[in-house]
Amino acid sequence: MSLPPFNEFISSQTSLSQKIKVIDILFEHSDSLIFFILKHKVFKIANDQDIGNVLRDSKDGKSNIIMIDTYPKYIELVRQRLLTIVDLAEQEGISSFKIDHLTDIIGSHPRLGGSSSNKTCANTLNGGTEDISIHSLNEQKSLNSKDDPETNKKLIALNDEYESRYEGLKFVCFVNGRTRAKIIQIMESRINSGNSWFDEVRIGINEMCDIAIDRAKKYTDNKQYL
């Protein structure tokens, strides 16, 4: 598994379908994510015309031109754009069409923990199956165990509680080799945090972008593109 060189991915000569394949590796597949970063006329980051022409507001209130020439920098731009969408959705209120899109983006990540019935595409966390990429399966290896049914039940219960509290969302966390006990601690902390729905969307976006950066580092053969 490898990603194409970044300048090839971002080129205007690269087809939309090829770009979508890369996005699906970095993130989990989401039609809404693709819409916002590859198709939407305001938010999209679609071609090489964006390289070197991206303005980012700095802490001192001035705008700086950021050279977007690597996958991690690109993902940081995706993070920035998605967090802007969250801010706009919060300002617009519950009727905002962006809320459904944000739900689709966060909901694209699989639940954490539990056992898998099919190592390539299914996750049986809640009695059924759930599509899950090979990337997520590899990242969740530290959480999946058939030898600890009580912890499995705990993870399922916490996922249920989280999804009940934050309707339409899934708990997203950059596992990064952390133990099941640590993930449970983080889940309990966020469930009891008093965070708003939009707070959790922001956290979810940051976590999924951290995951994407980690994947970019793993799946890029030539380090010059990092």
ROROSE-926378 format. One record per residue (C-alpha): residue number from 1; x, y, z. Coordinates in Angstrom, 2 decimals. Each point is the difference from the previous one (the first is absolute). Layout:
BEGIN
[finu NUM; [X; Y; Z]]
...
//
This chain:
BEGIN
[finu 1; [0.00; 0.00; 0.00]]
[finu 2; [1.42; 3.36; -1.00]]
[finu 3; [-1.17; 3.47; -0.91]]
[finu 4; [1.01; 1.73; -3.23]]
[finu 5; [2.46; 2.89; 0.25]]
[finu 6; [-1.81; 3.02; 1.36]]
[finu 7; [0.61; 2.17; -3.07]]
[finu 8; [-1.60; -2.75; -2.10]]
[finu 9; [-3.03; -0.24; 2.30]]
[finu 10; [-0.62; 3.74; 0.03]]
[finu 11; [0.57; 0.52; -3.72]]
[finu 12; [-2.87; 1.26; -2.12]]
[finu 13; [0.89; -2.84; -2.39]]
[finu 14; [-1.01; -2.60; 2.61]]
[finu 15; [-3.59; -1.17; -0.34]]
[finu 16; [-2.57; 0.53; 2.72]]
[finu 17; [-0.39; -3.75; 0.43]]
[finu 18; [3.73; -0.38; 0.65]]
[finu 19; [-0.08; 2.80; 2.56]]
[finu 20; [-2.94; -1.63; 1.73]]
[finu 21; [2.00; -3.23; 0.34]]
[finu 22; [2.74; 1.92; 1.82]]
[finu 23; [-2.50; 1.75; 2.28]]
[finu 24; [-1.54; -3.38; 0.83]]
[finu 25; [3.41; -1.26; 1.13]]
[finu 26; [0.79; 3.05; 2.12]]
[finu 27; [-3.49; 0.21; 1.47]]
[finu 28; [-2.91; -2.44; 0.04]]
[finu 29; [-2.29; 0.34; -3.01]]
[finu 30; [-2.54; 2.79; 0.39]]
[finu 31; [-2.01; 1.52; -2.83]]
[finu 32; [-0.28; 3.21; 2.00]]
[finu 33; [3.75; 0.23; 0.58]]
[finu 34; [0.61; -0.43; -3.72]]
[finu 35; [-2.65; 2.62; -0.75]]
[finu 36; [1.59; 2.61; 2.23]]
[finu 37; [3.67; -0.49; -0.82]]
[finu 38; [-0.17; -1.03; -3.66]]
[finu 39; [-3.26; 1.40; -1.43]]
[finu 40; [-1.42; 2.93; 2.00]]
[finu 41; [0.80; 3.28; -1.77]]
[finu 42; [0.84; 1.79; 3.26]]
[finu 43; [1.74; -2.66; 2.06]]
[finu 44; [1.55; -2.37; -2.54]]
[finu 45; [3.75; -0.59; -0.19]]
[finu 46; [-0.08; -1.51; -3.46]]
[finu 47; [3.07; 0.71; -2.06]]
[finu 48; [3.51; 1.34; -0.26]]
[finu 49; [-1.22; 3.59; -0.31]]
[finu 50; [-0.48; -0.06; 3.76]]
[finu 51; [3.65; -0.84; 0.63]]
[finu 52; [1.80; 3.00; 1.42]]
[finu 53; [-3.15; 2.11; -0.08]]
[finu 54; [-1.66; -1.00; 3.26]]
[finu 55; [-0.58; 2.74; 2.55]]
[finu 56; [-0.12; -0.90; 3.66]]
[finu 57; [-0.75; 2.48; 2.78]]
[finu 58; [2.74; 0.10; 2.61]]
[finu 59; [-0.38; 0.80; 3.69]]
[finu 60; [1.06; 3.61; -0.55]]
[finu 61; [-2.89; 0.54; -2.38]]
[finu 62; [2.12; 0.06; -3.12]]
[finu 63; [-0.44; -2.37; -2.92]]
[finu 64; [2.89; -2.19; -1.05]]
[finu 65; [0.50; -1.90; -3.25]]
[finu 66; [0.55; -3.68; 0.77]]
[finu 67; [1.71; -2.18; -2.58]]
[finu 68; [-2.11; -3.16; -0.22]]
[finu 69; [2.51; -2.44; -1.44]]
[finu 70; [-0.29; -3.13; 2.19]]
[finu 71; [-2.78; -2.30; 1.18]]
[finu 72; [0.26; 1.12; 3.66]]
[finu 73; [-0.30; 3.67; -1.03]]
[finu 74; [-2.95; -0.89; -2.21]]
[finu 75; [-1.68; -1.82; 2.88]]
[finu 76; [0.55; 3.03; 2.23]]
[finu 77; [-1.80; 2.07; -2.62]]
[finu 78; [-2.84; -2.54; -0.03]]
[finu 79; [-0.13; 0.33; 3.80]]
[finu 80; [-0.21; 3.77; -0.27]]
[finu 81; [-2.75; -0.12; -2.62]]
[finu 82; [-2.08; -2.56; 1.91]]
[finu 83; [0.26; 1.94; 3.27]]
[finu 84; [-1.17; 3.10; -1.87]]
[finu 85; [-3.03; -1.97; -1.19]]
[finu 86; [-0.74; -1.00; 3.61]]
[finu 87; [0.14; 3.64; 1.08]]
[finu 88; [-2.37; 1.01; -2.80]]
[finu 89; [-2.41; -2.84; 0.81]]
[finu 90; [-0.05; 1.01; 3.68]]
[finu 91; [-0.77; 3.59; -0.95]]
[finu 92; [-2.76; -1.04; -2.40]]
[finu 93; [-1.65; -2.27; 2.54]]
[finu 94; [-1.77; -3.33; -0.16]]
[finu 95; [-1.54; 0.72; -3.42]]
[finu 96; [3.44; 0.22; -1.64]]
[finu 97; [0.46; -2.48; -2.85]]
[finu 98; [3.61; -0.33; 1.16]]
[finu 99; [-1.06; -1.99; 3.07]]
[finu 100; [-0.96; -3.04; -2.08]]
[finu 101; [3.31; 0.25; -1.84]]
[finu 102; [1.96; 0.16; 3.26]]
[finu 103; [-1.91; -3.02; 1.29]]
[finu 104; [0.97; -1.93; -3.13]]
[finu 105; [3.66; 0.99; 0.34]]
[finu 106; [0.33; -0.97; 3.68]]
[finu 107; [-2.21; -3.05; -0.47]]
[finu 108; [2.30; -1.36; -2.71]]
[finu 109; [2.45; -1.24; 2.64]]
[finu 110; [-0.77; -3.42; 1.52]]
[finu 111; [-0.71; -0.58; 3.64]]
[finu 112; [3.01; -0.66; 2.20]]
[finu 113; [0.62; -3.42; 1.55]]
[finu 114; [-1.93; -3.24; -0.14]]
[finu 115; [0.67; -3.03; -2.18]]
[finu 116; [0.01; -0.32; -3.77]]
[finu 117; [-1.79; -2.77; -1.88]]
[finu 118; [1.69; 0.82; -3.30]]
[finu 119; [3.53; 1.33; 0.07]]
[finu 120; [-0.40; 2.01; -3.17]]
[finu 121; [-3.38; 1.67; 0.13]]
[finu 122; [-2.21; -0.75; 3.00]]
[finu 123; [-0.15; 0.97; 3.63]]
[finu 124; [-2.52; -1.69; 2.31]]
[finu 125; [-0.05; 2.50; 2.80]]
[finu 126; [-3.72; 0.25; 0.49]]
[finu 127; [-1.31; -3.34; -1.07]]
[finu 128; [0.14; 0.80; -3.72]]
[finu 129; [2.62; 0.91; -2.52]]
[finu 130; [1.63; 3.32; -0.72]]
[finu 131; [2.21; 0.90; -2.93]]
[finu 132; [3.55; 0.56; 1.16]]
[finu 133; [3.11; 0.59; -2.06]]
[finu 134; [3.15; -2.05; 0.32]]
[finu 135; [1.67; 3.19; 1.23]]
[finu 136; [-2.37; 0.28; 2.95]]
[finu 137; [0.33; -3.69; 0.78]]
[finu 138; [3.77; 0.35; 0.21]]
[finu 139; [-0.30; 3.12; 2.17]]
[finu 140; [-2.39; -1.74; 2.40]]
[finu 141; [2.08; -3.13; 0.53]]
[finu 142; [0.76; 1.03; 3.57]]
[finu 143; [-3.75; 0.18; 0.72]]
[finu 144; [-1.25; -3.21; -1.59]]
[finu 145; [0.03; -3.08; 2.19]]
[finu 146; [-2.20; -3.09; 0.29]]
[finu 147; [1.59; -0.86; 3.34]]
[finu 148; [-1.52; 2.83; 2.01]]
[finu 149; [-3.80; -0.06; -0.46]]
[finu 150; [-0.66; 2.31; 2.94]]
[finu 151; [2.15; 2.76; -1.47]]
[finu 152; [-1.66; -0.57; -3.38]]
[finu 153; [-3.38; 0.51; 1.65]]
[finu 154; [1.30; 3.15; 1.69]]
[finu 155; [1.17; 1.45; -3.30]]
[finu 156; [-3.33; -0.81; -1.66]]
[finu 157; [-1.92; 1.60; 2.87]]
[finu 158; [2.14; 3.15; -0.12]]
[finu 159; [-0.43; 0.28; -3.76]]
[finu 160; [-3.77; -0.30; 0.49]]
[finu 161; [0.03; 2.64; 2.73]]
[finu 162; [2.11; 2.38; -2.05]]
[finu 163; [-2.20; -0.37; -3.08]]
[finu 164; [-3.11; 0.53; 2.09]]
[finu 165; [1.42; 3.19; 1.50]]
[finu 166; [1.37; 1.37; -3.29]]
[finu 167; [-2.62; -0.99; -2.54]]
[finu 168; [1.36; -0.90; -3.41]]
[finu 169; [3.65; -0.04; 1.09]]
[finu 170; [2.46; -2.80; 0.68]]
[finu 171; [2.76; 0.13; 2.55]]
[finu 172; [3.18; 0.72; -1.98]]
[finu 173; [3.42; -0.29; 1.61]]
[finu 174; [3.51; -0.36; -1.36]]
[finu 175; [0.82; -3.31; 1.71]]
[finu 176; [3.74; 0.19; -0.73]]
[finu 177; [0.71; -3.27; 1.80]]
[finu 178; [-1.80; 0.96; 3.21]]
[finu 179; [-1.42; -2.79; 2.13]]
[finu 180; [-3.67; -0.87; 0.36]]
[finu 181; [0.07; 1.30; 3.56]]
[finu 182; [1.33; 3.37; -1.16]]
[finu 183; [-2.59; 0.28; -2.78]]
[finu 184; [-2.76; -0.81; 2.49]]
[finu 185; [1.31; 2.75; 2.26]]
[finu 186; [-0.06; 2.49; -2.89]]
[finu 187; [-3.50; -1.08; -1.03]]
[finu 188; [-1.34; 0.42; 3.53]]
[finu 189; [1.67; 3.40; 0.29]]
[finu 190; [-1.58; 1.29; -3.19]]
[finu 191; [-3.42; -1.42; 0.81]]
[finu 192; [0.07; 1.79; 3.36]]
[finu 193; [1.68; 3.17; -1.27]]
[finu 194; [-3.13; 2.04; -0.58]]
[finu 195; [1.21; 0.74; -3.52]]
[finu 196; [-2.54; 1.28; -2.47]]
[finu 197; [-0.78; -1.89; -3.20]]
[finu 198; [2.15; 2.46; -1.95]]
[finu 199; [2.86; -0.35; 2.51]]
[finu 200; [0.04; -3.74; -0.67]]
[finu 201; [-0.08; 0.54; -3.76]]
[finu 202; [3.09; 2.21; 0.34]]
[finu 203; [1.75; -2.65; 2.09]]
[finu 204; [-0.98; -2.69; -2.50]]
[finu 205; [1.37; 2.03; -2.91]]
[finu 206; [3.30; 0.59; 1.79]]
[finu 207; [0.29; -3.71; 0.84]]
[finu 208; [-0.78; -1.14; -3.56]]
[finu 209; [2.55; 2.47; -1.40]]
[finu 210; [2.62; -1.32; 2.42]]
[finu 211; [-0.82; -3.49; -1.25]]
[finu 212; [0.33; 1.20; -3.60]]
[finu 213; [3.43; 1.52; 0.65]]
[finu 214; [1.14; -3.27; 1.56]]
[finu 215; [-1.26; -1.91; -3.06]]
[finu 216; [1.78; 2.42; -2.34]]
[finu 217; [3.27; -0.72; 1.76]]
[finu 218; [-0.58; -3.75; -0.17]]
[finu 219; [-1.12; -0.15; -3.62]]
[finu 220; [2.44; 2.39; -1.67]]
[finu 221; [3.05; -1.82; -1.31]]
[finu 222; [2.18; 2.97; -0.87]]
[finu 223; [0.60; 2.19; 3.06]]
[finu 224; [0.53; 3.08; -2.14]]
[finu 225; [-3.77; 0.19; -0.43]]
[finu 226; [-0.58; 0.22; 3.75]]
//
